[in-house]
Amino acid sequence: MTTLSSGFARARRWLRDHPLAFDATLAFCTLVAMICSSFTDPGDGHGPPAFGARTPELFSVLLMTLTAAALVLRRRRPMQVLAVTAALAAVEYVLMDPPAPVVMSTVIALYTVASRTDRPTTWRVGLLTMGGLTAAAMVFGSTPWYSQENFGVFAWTGLASAAGDAVRSRRAFVDAIRERAERAERTREEEARRRVAEERLRIARDLHDVVAHHIALVNVQAGVAAHVMDKRPDQAKEALAHVRDASRSALNELRVTVGLLRQQGDPEAPTEPAPGLAVLGELVTTFRNAGLPVEVACADRDRLPAAVDLAAYRVIQEALTNVRKHAGAGARAEVSVVRVGATAEVTVLDNGRGSAGRRPGTEPAGGTEPAGGTGPAGGTGPAGGTGAYGGGPGGPGDGDGQAGGGLDSGGHGLVGMRERVTALGGALTAGPRYGGGFRVHAILPVEARTGEPDRPGTAGGTGLRR
């Protein structure tokens, strides 16, 4: 039984892969069935049909052969095959008495048309075929018009139309389900790729926020320590302490970030709150210790939503880091956070000269000369500045490229800021100020929404130096 079923399955697959061979086999089987039926006399309805009671005419055999041969092309020319078989069947009803079952080929051709066309076409062609052949059988046949043979023509042609339409509908339904499944699979793959890309951008932003800020401060303080090591060891010791604090903070944030990435499944809630405007004072203090005077104005101390609070903090952090790295000697920064209606506006201004000719990764506009006076770092005192940490003209690293001014940002800071802000439905502008300096302005909706960040590199209005 298993061998028989497997052989039948192989034969079925072969015929499915070779439709012309299948149609030829079907045509041959139809011809055999028509010839066998032509030897059968249905009788008067009071007894069983008698096989061999009659013999078909040669003309009838010719018509049956032609209609069966036409079925070989039923897939390629369905309407033409139906027209030929229906015409030959009508000729058989008109000229022969009793007629041979040539209509069998017409039934198969009508089924093919119904299964390969739309429903309105099936209705029109089916009614025309049923009506024409039934009328020919009733009018030209020797039997009464109400005989079962005549109504059998109507029933078989109608059944062929209905069966073909049902097969077509089911085939369309299966194709629609398959197409929907394929589309859903493509959508899942695209969604997975999109989520991976968004996660990569988020990780890149977080790592940039952690590393860029702290490493910039470490670079500045290390430059200070190197300049004052011999003459003012107490100040060098204090600068190294700031280096230690900044590096410890960087390590802690990196440990948290990497720990979240290494967790299996959904990460648990962090054990400590994310940075926000509540710790803005600590952030500003680190920049002041690095020699950057910063003034802060927060008109509204109300707690913002967590996502908005974090975004505002990161914008200020990145903007001040850029001021420290690129604004040049004697720069000062102003930070303001103002609640305006349903939005929170964050503004970071500086009066640095770096915006006039300094882009990330380029030399200062004035060439390669130290950006200051005669001090070691381009200032007038030890460490290139007048304050303890070079906070005056020619601050540490602003002239010799060894400290903050020498750090080369690849321009990812403003891109990250733009992505953070637009992901919440806000807007960010950044560019040089009239008369010198740089301005970063972010508008954040208090009711944050989740959106897709802009593509990297589209931080519009990014001006010159960041």
N, C-alpha and C positions, 0 to 999 in steps of 0.2 A: 504493500500500500504506500509506503514511504517513497519507494522508487518510482511508482506511478505518479504520485503527486509532484515529486520533484521534476520528473520529465515533463509533466503538464505545465509546471511553472516556467521551465526553461523555454518550452515552445511558445508560451504566452508572451514572455519577454521578447523572444525573437520576432514574433509577429508584431509586437508593439514598436519595436525598433525598425521594422520594415513594413510600413503601412501599405505600400503598393502590393507586396506579396499577400498581405492580409486581405486586401480588397479583391485580389484575383481569386483567392481561396473562397471568399464569400460569394463571389460571382459564380464560381463553379458549383458550390453547394446550392445556390438559388436555382441554377439551371437544372440540377438533378431533382430538386424538389418540385419545380414546375412540370418537368417531364413526367415524373411519377404521378403527380396530381392529375395530369391530363389523361392518364389511363384509368382514372377512377370516375365512376358514375355516381353522383350523389343520390340518385333514386328519387322517389316521390315523397320522401319524408317519412314513410311508414316502415322502412327497413334500413339496415346498415348499408353504407356505401359499398359498392361492388368494384373491386380492383380488376382491371382487364376487361371490363364490360364495354369499353370503347377504345378506339385508337385515334391519336391526334393526327390531324392533317399535316402534310409537309410544310404548308405555309405557316401553320401555327408553330411548328418546331423552329422554323426560320425566325419568326418574331420573338420567340422565347430566347433563342440564341443571341439575337441582336440586343435585346434588353439586358440580358445577363452580361454580355460583353461591355455594355455601356456602364455597368456598375463599377468596372475597374477604375474609371475616372471620377467616381462620385466625390472624392475629397478635393480634387483639383477643379472640377467644373460642376458643382452641385446643381445649380439652376438649369444648366444645359442638359445634364443627365436626367433630371426630373422631367424636363420638357420632352425629351426623346422617348423615355419610357412611358409617360402618360399618353403621348400621341400613338405609340405602337399599341398600347393597351386599348385605346379607343378604337383603333382600326380593327383589332381582334374582335371587339364587341359588335362592330358594325358588319364585318364580312363573314365571320365564322359562327356557326351554330351547331352544336353548343360551343361556346368560347373556351379556349384554353386559359389557364390561370396566369396569363402574362402580367396581370396586375400585381403579382408578388414583387416584381422588380420595381414597380412604381411605389409600392409601400416602403421599400428600403430607401429609394431615392428621396421620398418625401421626408422620411425620418432624418436623413442626412441634412437636408435643407433646414429642417426645424432645429437641429442641434447646432447649426453653424451660422444662423442668422438671428436677427432680433425678433422679438415677439410680434410686433405688428406685421412684419413680413411673413412670419409663420402663419398668422391668422389669414392673411390675404391669399397666400399661395395654397394653404391647406383647404380653405373653403372652395377655392376655384377647382382644385383637383378633386376633392370629394364630390362636389356638385356635378362636374363634367363627367366623371367616370360613372357615377351612379345614374345620371340621366341617360348616358349611352347604354348602360346595361338594362335599364327599365324600358327604354324606347325600342331598342333594336333586338333585344333578346326574345327568345321564343317562350320563355316562362312568363307567368303573370308579373306585373310590376311590383307586387307586394311579396314576391318570393324571397326566401331566405338568402339565396345567392346574391340578389340585388342589394339587400340591406347589409349583407356581409361585406360588399365592396365599400359601402359608406362607413361601416364600423371599423374595418381594418385601416382605411386611410385616415379616419379621425384618430384612431389609436396611435398611428405612426406620428401624426402631428403632435399629439399630447406628450408621447414618450420623448420625442426629440426636444421639445421645449423644456421638459423636466430635466433632461440630461444637460441641456445648455445652462439652465438656471443653477443646477448643482455645480457644474464646472466653474461657472462664474463665482459662485459662493466660495468654493474651495480656493480659487485663485485669489479672491479678495482676502481670505483668511491668511493665505501664505504670504501675500504681499504685505499685509498688516504686520505679520510676525517678522518678516524681514526688515520692514521699516522700524519696528520697535527695537530689533536687535541693533540696527545701525544707530538709532537714537541713543540706546544705552551705551554703545561704544563711544559715540561722540560726547555724550554726557560724561563718561568716565575720563576721556581725554581732556575735556574742559575742566573737570574738577582737579585733575592732576596738574594742569597748567596753572590754575588758580592757586593751588596749594604751593606750587613751586614759587610763584610770585609772592605769596604771603610769607613763606620761609625766607626768601631773599630779602624782603622788606624788614622782617624782624631781625635777621642777622646783620643787615646794614645798620639798623637803628642801634643795635647793641655794640657792634664793633666800631663803626665810624666815630661815634661820639667819644667813647672811652679812649680809643687809640689816639685820636686827635689830642685829647687832653694829656695823655701819657707822653706824646711826642713833645708837646709844648713844655711840660714840666721837666722832662728829661733835658731839653735844651737849656732851660733855666739852670738846672743843676750843673750841667757841664760848664756853663759860663761863670758861675759864681763859686765853683768848687774850691779854687785856690784862695781867693780873697775873702769870701764870706761863707765859710763852711756851715754856719748855722742856717743861712737861707737855703743852701744846697740841701741840707738835711731836711728842711721843711718841704722843699720841692719834691724830694724823693718820697717823703711821706704821702704827698698828694698822688705821686705816681703809684705807690702801693695801694692807696684807697681806690683809685680809678681802675687799676688792673683787677683788684678784688671784685669790684662791682661788675666789671666785664665778665669775669669768670663765673660769677654767680648767675648772671642773666644767661650766659651761654649754657651753663649747666641746666638751668630750667628749660631752655629751648630744646636742647638735645635730649633731655629726659622725656619731654613730651613726644618727640619724634620716635624715640625708641620704645614707647609703650605699645603694647598689643591691644587692639580693639580701640574703643573710644577712650580718650584720656580722661582721667579724673579731673575734678576742678582743682585749680592751683591752690596751694596752701597759703599763698600770700597774694594780696591784691595786686592787680596790674598797675603800673605807674599811671599817674593822672595829674590833674592840676593841683591836687592836694599836696603833692611833693614838688611843686614847681619851685618853691623856695630852695630846696636842696639842689635842684638842677642849676638854678641861677648861681648858687654859691660856688659850684664847681667851675663855672666859667669865670666868675670874679676872681677865684683863686688862680686861674690861668692867665689873668691879666686883662680880661675883657670887661670893662664897665657895662653893667646891664641895669636898666631901669624897668620896673615892672608896674603895670597898672591893671588891676582886675576890678572892674566896676561891679561885678556880680559874683558873689561867692557861693551861689546855689549849686548844688551837686548836679552835674550833667549826667546823662545816660552813660553807661560804662563805655560803649563803643565810641561815642562822641568825645568823652573825656580822654580816652587813650589816644584818639586821633589828634586832638588838640595838643596834647603833651608831646607826641611824636613830631608834629609840625614845628613846635617851638624848639624842640631839641635839635632837629636837623637844621633849622634856620640858624640857630645860634652856633652850631658846629661850623656851618659854612661861613658865618661872619668871622669866627676865630681863625679859620683856615685861609680865607681869601680876602678879607676886608682890608688888610694892611695895617700899618702902624697907626696908633692913636685912634682906632675905630671905637665907636661906642654903639651900643644896641639898645633899642627900646622894644618892650614886649607889652602888648595890651590884649586883654580878653574881655569882650563886651557882649552882653546878652541883648540882642535886638529882636524883639518879637519872638517868633518861633525859631530863630537862628542864633547861633553863637559865632561871633566874628573874632578871629585870631589874627593879629597883625604883628609882624616883626620887622623893625626898621633898623638900618644902620647908616652911618655917615662915612663908611670906609671908601678908600680910593680904589679898591680892587675892582669895583664894578665898572670902572672906566676902561679897563683893558685886560682883565684877567679872566680867562675861562678855565675850567678844570682841565688840567693837562697841558696848559700853555705857559709860556714865560710871561712875566710882568710886562706891561705895556712899555715901560721905559727902558727895556733891555735887560741885561743881566747884572746891572749894578746893584749893590746892597740898597735896600729900600729904607734908608734912614740917614743917620749922621755918621759919626766916626767910631762909634762903639763896636764891639765885637760882633754884635748881631745887627748892626745898622742903626743903633740908638746912640745916646750920649752918655750912658752910664754902664755899669756892669750889667751883663746880660742884655745889653741893647735896650735898656729902658730906664726910666727914672724911678720907678717903683720897685718894690721888692721882687716882683716877678715880671718886670718888663712891661708894665701896663701902660707906660707912656709912649712917646714916639719911638718907633723902631722896636717894638716889643719882640720878645724872643721868637726867633724863627721867621720873622716877617721879612728879613732881608737876606739871610744867607741860605735859605732853602733847606735848612737843617731841621727846622721845627715845623710849626703849624703851617707856615706858608709853603713848605715844600711838599706837603701831602698832596697827592694827585687824585682827586675824585674823578671817577669815571662818569659823573653826571647822573648816577643812580639815585641820589638823594632827592632831587626834585621830582623825579619819576615816581619814587616811592610815596612822596607826599601827595602827589596828584592822585595816585591810585587809592590811597587811604581815604582821601576826601571824596572822590567821586564814588567810591564804593558805598558811602553813606548818603549819597544824593546831594553832596555839596559841590562847591566850586573853589578852585584855587588859582590865583594869579601870582606871578613872580616876575620881577623885572627891575631894571635900574631906575632910580629916582632922578627927577630933574634936579640938577645941581650937584649930583654925586650921591653915592650910596646905593643901597638896594632895598627892595620892599617885597615882603612875602605876605600875602593876604589870603586867608582861608575863611570861607563861609560854610558853617556846618549846621545842618538842621538838627534841632533838639530831638525831634522824633526821627531817629536814624532808621534807614531802611537798608536792606541787603541788595546790592547790585553788582554788576560785573565791572571790574576795573578797566580803565582804558588800557590800550596796548602800551607796552613799554616804549618809551621814546616819544610819547605824545604829550609830554608835560608842556602844554602851550604857555607862551609868555615867559619862558624861562630865562630870557635875557642873556647875559654875557658870562658871568663869572662862576655860576654854580652848575 
